[in-house]
Amino acid sequence: MSKYSEQDKLRAINYYLAGHSFRETERALGISWSSIKEWVRMYRKNGVEGITKKNRNYTGDFKVHVVEYMHTYQLSSLEAASLFLIPSHRVVDKWEPCLLRGRGTGTL
């Protein structure tokens, strides 16, 4: 279960978009500015769909595809996560070393 609901995320996004800084939003709502920044980025890129809960079970093939795409097009993990609607670039950051070590799709 996510620590913050979709409603919490939208409240933070809207507060920020109303002209407040990330730090002001953090202080007002008690949510870390880095989380708010990531939600705003996903919201701007993909709308509400970018912050909604989705199936978080990714197949090995999907993980390989994301990492290979990231390397082919020289994307950061942040850009790849946004493109593939993965809620956090940290997830992609965990997949990349596994693939580069040659573990294959089964253990990613």
C-alpha positions in Angstrom: 0.0 0.0 0.0 1.2 3.5 -0.9 2.1 5.8 1.9 0.2 8.6 0.3 -3.2 8.3 -1.4 -3.9 9.7 -4.8 -5.9 12.4 -3.1 -2.9 13.4 -0.9 -0.7 13.5 -4.0 -3.2 15.7 -5.9 -3.5 18.0 -2.9 0.3 18.5 -2.8 0.5 19.0 -6.6 -2.3 21.5 -6.6 -0.7 23.4 -3.6 2.6 23.6 -5.4 1.0 24.6 -8.7 -0.9 27.4 -6.9 2.5 29.1 -6.6 4.1 27.7 -3.5 7.7 26.3 -3.6 8.4 22.7 -2.9 9.7 23.6 0.5 6.6 25.6 1.4 4.5 22.7 0.2 6.5 20.3 2.3 6.1 22.5 5.4 2.3 23.0 4.8 1.5 19.4 4.2 4.2 17.4 6.0 5.3 15.6 2.8 8.9 15.5 1.7 9.7 18.0 -1.0 11.5 15.3 -3.1 8.2 13.3 -3.2 6.2 16.3 -4.2 8.8 17.2 -6.9 8.5 13.6 -8.3 4.7 13.7 -8.2 4.6 17.1 -10.0 7.0 15.8 -12.7 4.9 12.7 -13.2 1.7 14.7 -13.2 3.0 17.2 -15.8 4.2 14.4 -18.0 1.2 12.0 -17.8 -1.6 13.8 -16.0 -3.5 12.1 -13.2 -2.6 8.7 -14.7 1.0 9.4 -13.8 0.3 9.4 -10.1 -2.4 6.8 -9.8 -1.8 3.4 -8.3 -1.0 0.7 -10.8 0.1 -2.9 -10.9 3.6 -2.8 -9.5 4.5 -6.3 -10.5 6.8 -5.9 -13.6 7.9 -8.8 -15.6 11.6 -9.5 -16.2 11.0 -8.8 -19.9 9.5 -5.4 -19.2 12.5 -4.5 -16.9 15.0 -5.5 -19.6 13.0 -3.5 -22.1 13.0 -0.4 -20.0 16.8 -0.6 -19.2 17.7 -1.4 -22.8 15.5 1.5 -24.0 17.1 3.8 -21.5 20.6 2.9 -22.7 19.7 3.0 -26.4 18.2 6.5 -26.2 20.6 7.7 -23.5 17.8 8.4 -21.0 18.2 8.9 -17.3 16.3 6.6 -14.9 14.1 9.6 -14.2 13.2 10.0 -17.8 12.7 6.3 -18.3 10.4 6.0 -15.3 8.4 8.9 -16.6 8.1 7.5 -20.1 7.0 4.0 -18.9 4.7 5.3 -16.1 6.9 3.8 -13.4 6.1 5.8 -10.2 9.7 6.2 -9.1 13.0 6.3 -10.9 14.5 4.5 -7.9 12.8 1.3 -9.2 14.6 1.6 -12.5 17.8 2.4 -10.6 17.5 -1.1 -9.0 17.0 -2.9 -12.3 19.9 -1.4 -14.2 22.8 -3.0 -12.2 21.1 -6.4 -12.4 20.9 -6.3 -16.1 24.4 -4.9 -16.5 25.7 -7.8 -14.4 24.2 -10.2 -16.9 21.7 -11.8 -14.6 19.1 -11.9 -17.4 15.3 -11.5 -17.2 14.6 -14.1 -14.5 16.2 -12.3 -11.6 15.6 -8.6 -12.3 
